[in-house]
Amino acid sequence: MEYKGRKITILGLARSGVAAANFLHDSGARVRISDTKSREKLEHYINQLSSPEIIVSLQADQVKDILDAEMVVLSPGIPSDIPACRKCRELGIPLISEVELAYRICPAPVVAITGSNGKTTTTSWTGEIFKSIWKGPVQVAGNIGFPLTEGARNLTQEGILVAELSSFQLETITSFKPRVASILNISQNHLDRYPGMDEYSNAKMRIFDYQSESDFAVLNLDNEELMRRLPKTINSKKVFFSRKQEVSEGAMVKQGQIILRKNGHEYPVCPVAELSLPGPHNLENALAAVAMVGCFDVNPSEMAPVLKQFGGVEHRIEFVRELNGVKYYNDSKATTVVSVEIAVSALPEPIVLIMGGKDKGSNYKPLKTLLSSKVKHLILIGQAQHIIHKDLDGSCPISLCGSFEEAVLLSRQLSQPGDSVLLSPACSSYDMFNNFEERGYVFKKLVRDLA
């Protein structure tokens, strides 16, 4: 009832903006959504609003749209330093993220997951484990593509909300207190948005800010950057996961088994060889999931079936088809250099690699050695293609393409039986697409249309 009659402006009309608007309107608030894009680009989302009473302000002067608001909700992906947000702070208007709104209405404990790489796979895997063994309802939401506010609305006290969160979403939390919070890893990312690694890392670390001694912080003991940047004081109980060393509390590998160590006891969970997803990165993802689920009162052995059967996530080294002996893989979710390293390392050479998109301020040079050994041809697309070309020149043959379709057709011409064609952009999608999902869908359609 705290929202009834209040004038609330939401900045950003995408999936999360729609979910927040519908909830707030249903709660009796007077809602305005403000977006700088045109009606043509947002028609799909406008049609999902639950009432014509929700005011939609397009191609908006967002500073003007917040002036009479009693609260402003910031949708994911919108920087918290835009003029409208700065004006909120100047005027003392409460500014919260959609994550914060969802947390305030969520009756269930929250498991929150962030990191530079592996978030979506780990979040999905964790959610599937909970769905298989938890007695109450489970919602998987957040940066994974399903709005947190909508997920929170669908839960009861007996449920669990498993949330994938970006650094952007954590910037404007004011009370967000997950029962379990995990940072999977820290590596260079989003330096187009942050001045440097310190600011990016600090945004990630906010996930622990409001936790208490009854909560858990799940950490990757093998990620040196994460452990080096970890705040000296974290109020929650530290739980670790590692594929290389033993942990005092959490998930580890011992004699070929995933082991959960909890309260001084060791519980066998699943043989490493039986994990459904191969590769060291997926072993880390599985260990993280086991460590997080293990923070609750569950039977560790009940996790095994999902660890053995989970099929992975769309757009993450996703096999599309085989044509004339060439296998095509969609890794559109790979928006960082480390993600590309993981994908290229996971596939057999020779590889025809498609990279590019909107540059995030990344240094692509660390890929040179790997590409020289595994990639027969690099195809570059999008706004970042010249930056990537400069960083990777000399690693392998490189071609620049003016369109996505041209890149896929060229990959077909350059590949031979036994090769792999891999879309793994290392960049965001916003120069050519609305999101990485659209990029992945277009790639799959183009590949399936090849003859």
Secondary structure, 3 states (H helix, E strand, C coil): CCCCCCEEEEECCCHHHHHHHHHHHHCCCEEEEECCCCHHHHHHHHCCCCCCCCEEECCCCHHHHHCCCCEEEECCCCCCCCHHHHHHHHHCCCEEEHHHHHHHHCCCCEEEEECCCCHHHHHHHHHHHHHHHCCCCEEEEECCCCCHHHHHHCCCCCCEEEEECCHHHHCCCCCCCCCEEEECCCCCCCCCCCCCHHHHHHHHHHHHCCCCCCCEEEEECCCHHHHHHCCCCCCCEEEEEECCCCCCCEEEEECCEEEEEECCEEEEEEEHHHCCCCCHHHHHHHHHHHHHHCCCCCCHHHHHHHHHHCCCCCCCCEEEEEECCEEEEECCCCCCHHHHHHHHHHCCCCEEEEEECECCCCCCHHHHHHHHHHEEEEEEECCCHHHHHHHHCCCCCEEECCCHHHHHHHHHHHCCCCCEEEECCCCECCCCCCCHHHHHHHHHHHHHCCC
